[in-house]
Amino acid sequence: MLRNLMALCLIASPAVAQEVPVFIPVPVAEHIYAGGWEHFVGGGVAAFDCSGDGLPELYAAGGTNPAQLFLNDTPEPGATLAFHPETPEALALTGVIGAYPLDIDGDGELDLAVLRVGEDQLLRGLGNCAFEPFDLGFTSADHWTTAFSVTWETGQTLPTLAFGTYVDRTRQDGPFEACDVTLLYRPEGDRYGPPTELAPGWCALSMLFTDWNRDGRADLRVSNDRHYYVRGGEEQMWAMEETPRLYGPEDGWQSYKLWGMGIASRDISGDGFSDVYLTSMGDQKLQVFDHGAGGPVYTDATYGRGTTAHRPHVGGDGRPSTGWHAAFGDVNNDARDDIFVAKGNVEQMPDAAMKDPNSLLIQQEDRTFSEASVEAGIATMERSRGAALADLNLDGSLDLAVINRRAAMEVYQGPAPMGHWLLVRLQAPVPNTGGIGAFIELRTEAGTQTREVTVGGGHAGGDTGWMHFGLGDASEAEVRVIWPHDAVGDWQTIAAGRRITLSP
């Protein structure tokens, strides 16, 4: 009996534990995301190159403190990370929840969509990290905006923008059951008119336009906070038809309720379709897309894959975890995506852990995940919120920036690359110069990695520019791009260890 039990345990365990990268703290000037209950949520960071040298800057939300832009002073690719704050007046805003970078007007300079407690802003990049308000007809009322995503619809010269608002602060009977609506800005030629309200809204904290079935149209997935909708709400997927409509049971969409905080999306099944990771109070949810079901059908794979991260793994606090920003990324370059989760109590919620370290879930050879944040040196006990998992010094190894509530921002440099890698960025014709909506396919003997190019998701912030791929032992890879609206690029063989720009 004991021999049989031992055999079963060996079968269920990964054959080889994957190497864990060790991240080194980088000294940066103090930046703190602060504020009262309107800033319990939010605290995002945008990682993007506004100086033109290829190295990403960091734009960090401050809540009631001014937001700050941290310029990347790293002297050359591969050198030790260095940042200093130098914030232009247009970005030194208070009330900032988070921000997302994208090229809105197709001029090749990255712009910013800034989410605020107050009026949201679209800021035009002028080069050399200068910004000014856009003159595109975009107007925003006084909202509590906590989510954002963007897509380019067929035939449009401007992107379609979605802003997710949280609790309607003007409701006298709130805050519970007082969720505000999602605001959809579809362009009218070269301008934006008033937004369309996508109702009901259930207190969105993350949203993502995704071409989930790869039919050429991105639909809007919304993750909502059950804490304030209390009842009647659920996760949502909006079909982006001429008049947007909610997917329902007749489409295969399954009613799902959680304390939704963030969305991460990546094909981890190897079938070419994006799966999702949802953060929450309590367990985090890995959902695998069922591409044979004929609809937006996702199946929980959390416990079988070891991704729940539902309790603190160190620190002695056994209460449930609270997850915020989530990001997929191959931190050890073994050609398998791992998962980072920023975690921390909302404020002083007694039913949730106060000592709640961030999680780094390393994907093993058998496709399960194993917690490794302590070994990696990033198991901070602060109340973390937004984050950026990106190659900040372009050396082929992922780095990390984390925004904390009422504590200093943290920046970590990843180790020297542990395996082979590629950095890929897209350069497309106007208007959609970033190729948003494209799919990058990269294949080696280990299999095919598929990456959908999106803006949105996470928790109140995202990154754009160089996209990192781990190759494992492969010394080269074949790469192609399926561009928006089905223009298929040719396969190209690229040697490992390079930074390549792909165009149609």
Phi, psi and omega in degrees: 000312180297321180297319179295319179297319178296322179296318179297320180296321179294321178296321185282346185266150177297144184293319182223126176288135183280147182296139182257127177286150176251122181266142183250128177299140179248127179290130176222159177299148185295134172219129185232131172273118189228172176134170181279212191295335177288351177238020169299323177257172182085195185098045183272170177222138176254131177247118184195156180267110176253354181266345177090006180263002179091339182273131185287134167276171177235123174250112191252126175297146181241353185066236178284346169275155177297140171295153182228144171259125178255113180283141181276110182264008180306123190293332179196160178305132179092349180281172180296134181298141175210138179223151168219146180283131175208092192255117175293157185304323183295337181259348184279059185264149168262166181076012183280124175274319182180183182202152178229132179269142174191161176267097186286317188260005174071023182266004179088353176258136180286137178251180181226134165261117187251122180266135186219160159277097191134211180276125174292158182225143166254121184245128183275128175283131182253001187092153179055034175062031172256147184220157174210158177298142176286150170249076183236011182081359181289128175229147181228137173276183181278092182245170168252092190262128190230000182210155183201147168200167186214147172215158172256114177274155187305130174083001183263144176268347175238155179285157168274129186248137174238126177245124178263121179261155190261246180273136174284105187287347180276350181286121182289338181265006181278188005277341183288140183059032180235040182291140178271175188263167170275138182250122182250119178255104174263135183292149172243086188072238181258023180222166171250135172263195178298151182285155169270133178273124174265103184238145008282152169255142185235043178066068182291134173242352175199146176208155185208122168286126181215136174275074191298328180252007176057045177259006178097355179239129177271131174256166189254111175268136184231128176255128192241154186264107182297340182303323183256333176281339170063303181210157178084341181269175178188174169295154186226153169222119181262124173284123186273065175275181180307318168247108184304143179222153177282135169292145180225187182304328180294341177265353185100353178292129184258132179299131187215130183235131174200171178275069191295130181240318185209157177235133167237146186225133178191146173281101177255359179269343181079015182260002179090001181242144185284133170262172183227152173236126185244126177269157188197172165279122188100218184284148174270149189245119167266123180238125182263131181285134177262094187286351178267359187276344179081011180201182180283072185253123180236140183243131177299130176233019192299304188286323179294333182258353177078032185251009188293324179044047191268350177224151174302137183265359176201154176108347172083003178264113186270003180285165184299148176282161173237112182266146180235259180287139173231145179211136169274146175182147181269091188284343179242012174056038179262011179074020175228128182288140175254179184226128170255138177230122172278132187226153176167150181301146177303312175202281177222042183290118190291339181272359181240154183296140172269321173269095192227083186293149174299157183247142169232109185259110183271127179281130183269175180299329181271011176076006169274171183239147182229134181292133184215017186292329179294310179299328181280347178083022183236022182274058181296150179259008177287168177276085185285155181227268180273166181199164172227119174254098189207162178275096187278343177240011172057041178256003180091007178233136183287141175247179188214134169236137183229129174266133181243144176281125179056030174207163188291146172300145179242139174233134181232138174263132176288168181286174169303146185309133183268349178204185180284161188203165168222146168246127186235136169225156183253143175226104186249162177294162174298148009269339188266072189293335180273000180064034180297130184100352177285161172240127175261128176245130181230125183232140173225185177297338179284346180131191182250128172261132180240129184235118172274132181271114186227162168232121183136191180072200185059204173235099171066023177182159180205179179231157178214159181119235182291129177253129188265134175233127170275140183247357184066231182273354185291133180271354177203167179214153171264134185227140169213164180236130167264105187283161178307141179067031160078015171283118187257122177282166178280152172292136176234137176267122185238131176291146178296159176080023182240159169251119186235142175251127183250137178231159177298000000 
